[in-house]
């Protein structure tokens, strides 16, 4: 067996730059912890003309440097897209929660927008998850799906670290009181009832492993090896934790 090229963990802004998201794309972020960080980093990278949004819910403090619009009119959106900052669009805000847009809307923002980045899943701040029947809420016209898992989920007890632990356990065929070993994490990320749920032919699929640090890099490398043993062509991005970046 030929050893795969080692993947280097990168600071988040360099990691999203390496994704090479093209103009005209609709990108959906699914899975566990780190989606909002990647969303903001993609917005900061691509800037002018980029729309950030969610089809689920996110914290109302998650705007970053984006220009926030709530259920904008066509004119309000056009004016905002003329600025240098990315635009964050929500349907409404209630307290600490921002409520997302209908999944049919993002494709209508092109071509006035250059790219649309969508947080299309919720994990309640857990680093890993398996989707419920109604998840993820992929936007229409999605071109790239980025499945996110935090390194702090790997080799930890599923019940403790995962959102929807019973579903995670069912996908990887074990008890929720067992550990999410690298092999089980790989199964979760590649299974059609896991992070690949809703994926269709023609969509690009990328796995982003976040919160990588010297303390967990060995276990992350084992996960990468497991992923590559299941699918030699899988795209993987390793993102350093904020403390390391």
MOGI-V366830 format. One line per field, one symbol per residue. ss: DSSP state (a for helix, b for strand, c for the rest). psi: psi as a letter, one per 30 degrees, with the letter a starting at -180 (. if undefined). A space follows every 50 residues. Layout:
# MOGI-V366830
ss = ???
psi = ???
This chain:
# MOGI-V366830
ss = cccccccccbcaaaaaaacccccccbbbbbbcccaaaaaaaaaaaacccb bbbbccbbbcccccccbbbbcccaaaaaaaacccccbbbbcbbbccbbbc cccccaaaacccccbbbbbccccccccbbccccccccccccccbbbbbbb aaacccbaaaabbcaaaaaaaaccccccbccaaaaaaaaacccccccccc cccbbbbbbbbbccccaaaaaaaaaaaaaaccccbbbbbbccccc
psi = kkklkkkkklkeeeeeeffhklkfljkkklbakfeeeeeeeeeeefbkfk kkalgcllkfggfbgljkkjhlleeeeeeefflfllkkklelkjbgkkkl lkffeefffkgekelkkkjglkghgkfllkkleglliklkgkekkjkkkk fffkglkeeefkkheeeeeeeghakfglkileeeeeeeffkfgbfgkfkl kfkkkkkjjlhklefgeeeeeeeeeeefeejfgkkkkkkkleff.
